[in-house]
Amino acid sequence: MSNTTFVNLCEKWAQYAPNKIAITTATESITWLDLAKRIDGLVSTLRYQNVHVGKVVCLSGRSELSLVLRYLACLQYGAVPALVANQPLEQLTAKFDTLYPPTESACVWGGIDSSSNADEYSLHSIDRGEAEQSSSQGSVKDLLAGTPIASIVFTSGSTGQPKAVVHSADHHVASAEGLLEKFRYSSSDTWLLSLPMLHVSGLAIVWRWLVTGGRLRIASGDFASDIAKVTHASLVSTQLKRIVDNGWDTRLKRVLLGAVTSRTN
């Protein structure tokens, strides 16, 4: 079964604001209706590749348009998106052991090795043979059977083996609504996707955008250019200092700085 909360949100904006811009990049602007069509196309890719509903799909890549589209397609189709770094296969093995039962093949959508020029929309099925399960309790999917999962992200592993953290759509929506009660972000505003989606802080930007029906700006890598085109941004202190020290002219209304909100008049 597809993720009902996500489907309702996307259908809402595609139905009531089909020609409103949903996503902007350095080279294009995508309306909610166009976005819905692109997602439908990628859902067809999942079906064509025989990815079954409920299958854990590892999504690799930077926070670019392709990753956002693949993530949304998984949600619409009912696959379980696990956000992972674009890294060599041997470094992903421990994560596979957490995500899949021992004899189930892993599925990676996107590049596997950061040095690879593989198509970012390529689906890879990886036979794990008789892989040993890292947890005697079974895979994440087994433990949460019947629970709609909207994301799986991994901890940094700074104090041991990275752990899988599971969120439902309700978790993401509640987090977005909780912040937006105090942090104004309307449908006419644009939030910069400047944080990695393999961290919950990056995913939180995506879900605030979905809940609000605003605009999402995909970071181009040119920070000065990107920040001039958005009203909202999630920044670290050094980025905010660059803006202030350089006296950049911005449209910023609010900045989410760690756990602190800063407001501009």
Helices and strands as residue ranges (DSSP letters): H 4-16, E 21-24, E 29-31, H 32-48, E 56-60, H 65-77, E 80-84, H 89-99, E 106-109, E 123-126, H 140-143, E 151-154, E 164-167, H 169-180, E 190-193, H 200-212, E 215-218, H 223-227, E 232-235, H 237-246, E 254-257, E 260-263
